[in-house]
Structures are given as structure tokens and as C-alpha cells.
């Protein structure tokens, strides 16, 4: 376990030890490191979950977007752009250390924006990496619960990008239940995340789409409603999502520090990371034990979705074995999905080039390509403000 700051990592390490001990797993050792090399050296798996600039930087991103009457959400809009610029150089530094100190290790990346970060490491290092997100597993659990079936009796076919993925098929106990689930959503069933308001989808959209959007599609397809709500929250005492999370995190660390706590506190559900531990352990097990198990992860396309580059990272069903994640062939996305996917992937790849090379021209094009910005005059103003407010973390931009 590595973190630059001592206090939080010591609290988390102590809680982890108590949790292991409470389950009779005293043999599991939790070690703490204050510099990355000793943490990485000889590792089999390196789990990355980091936030450059921490939550105040996220809050500033959100406020910046809202000041231009744009969504500043940390993975989809200008917030995702700014976070990627800050994060990619740090992740590439970690990847280079993994290459040198643990060349056979797998990086399991949770760091948002997960698709962009995973692709940057995949393309600009030789480290082995798989990206993970809790959106697919949350959708899986929710849809299985809607159908009143055990989760292992329901299979979902995902294809798209991180935080922009669709469920194209639902197989429930051996039968195609896609239309049934769509009708349940049309009739008022909710499918969302703790951190995203559950605004209903228009039934006409779901029936025409013949697929199930992920909760993050609300930012792209219900933009005005989402923006109105976020502007109202920011103007009230509720604050932006980052400001809300800062309050939750302060409360959580008070709980974590209690010597009596030896299990996950209920308040953690407010943080928005449900099921991460479940999918992380499944992925590690499948990689380590060569299971050939199907999971939904972020990995290089390699022809799975037609029309996207082979090295573009996508989110889809994969077979996981000791050699990594092998995406199942999907074909071409339908027109509406394909158009949005192409545009967002262009944004992601331009952002990666800007972050890696400190290229302001690529950065400007990235913001223009982002469907939540898509205005050259606003894009230039946003870029200037992002570079100025984040200059402490963006030395690559001269």
C-alpha cells in the first residue's frame, strides 16, 4: 500500500488489518510504503486508484465547467479533460516503474477517467494493464434484481467506452430478456448509480434504441436537465459532487480511525464505488489462475468494435486468462451509438496526445471534439483556465 501522505495510508492500513483479522485471515500482511519503488518492486499486481490534486482539484474542475454553463463532471466533460491531463503523466511514471521493477506484473487501473488513463498506459508503455469500472457490475446487479433472478443467472452483453457503454443484450436464465428489461425501464424501473441522479429515460428512446444506456449517458443525452440540477446544487448549500464527497470522506476517515471498526461502514455507499472490490478480486483471480472467465473490462479493442482503432481502449465483455483480457468480437455499433462513440474516442485520443506531449493544439482540438463542449470559443477559454489553474500539475505544458 503506497500513498505519499502518511496519515491516511496508516489509517487505511490499520483498518485493512482489522478487517482481515476479523475474518480469521491474520496471515495476510498489509505493508505500508511512502515511496513507489518499494511498493512496486516484485509485485504481481499493482492496483492504481489515484487523484492528482485530490478532491479540491476536482471541485475546481466542476466549478470551472459550471461557470461556462457546461457540465464539469470528472470523467465526461471538461472535468474529465482536466483530470486526464493531470493524471496521465503520473500514471505513465508508475507504468515505467512497473516495467523496471515488476515487469511481469499486471496494473489493475481504477483511476478515472479509466478508459483514457488505461489507453494512455497501454499505448505509451510496455506495462500490462487492464482497466476496471463499477458501472457494468452495478448494471448487472440492478438488472438481475429487476428480473428477480440470482446474478449468476443473468448475462449482459456490453459494448462501448468507459462511462459510455450500452447493454445490447440481456440473457436471463437462458432466454433473451432484452425487450422485457427495456419495457420495465419504460414502466418506471430505475437503473442508475449512487452518484448520478436517476432521471428516467423517455420510453420512445429506449424502444427505438433497443439497448440500455449506462447511467453516464444522461450527461450526453439529458444534458440540459443534468446541467440545471448541477447548477442548482452548486448554488445551494449542497455543493458540487466533489464538495459533497469531501464531506463524506471526512466523516469516513473519522470512522476508519476507530480501533473498533473492522468492517466496511454503511456510509461508504455514499461514495459511489459499489462493487469495485468484487470485480477487482474476480479479475486478479482470473489473471493469476488462468481461468478463461468472462468479465467486462477496459482493454485494447483489437478489432472487437468495428470502426475503432485496434489500440483504442474500449469497455466490453472479455475472456480473462493469464495472458490478459481478450475482447469478444462485437461488430459495428448502431448509427446513433457509433457516432457518439467515434466523437468521444476522438476526444479521448486527442486528450492523451495533449497530456503526453504537452501539446496545446491537441488540447484545444480535444475540447472542441468533446460533445459536452463543442464550441471553439468556449474551448479556448476553458483550455486557458485549465492550464492556469492546474499549472502546478502540468509541467509538460510550457
Secondary structure, 3 states (H helix, E strand, C coil): CECCCHHHHHHHHHHHHHHHHHCCCCCCCCCCECCHHHHHCCCCEEEECCCCCHHHHHHHHHHHHHHCCCCCCCCCCHHHHHHHHHHHHHHHHHHHHHHHHCCCCEEEECCCCHHHHHHHHHHHCCCEEEECCCHHHHHHHHHHHHCCCCHHHEEEEEEEECCEEEEEEEEECCEECHHHHHHHHHCCCCCCCCCCCCCCCCHHHHHHHCCEECCCHHHHHCHHHHHHHHHHHHHCCCCCHHHHHHHHHHHHHHHHCCCCCCCCCHHHHHHCCCCHHHHHHHHHHHHHCCCCEEEEEEEECCCCECCCCCCCEEEEEEEEECCEEEECCCECCCHHHHHHHHHHHHHHHHHHHHHHHCCHHHHHHHHHHCCCCCCHHHHHHHHHHHHHHCHHHCCCCC
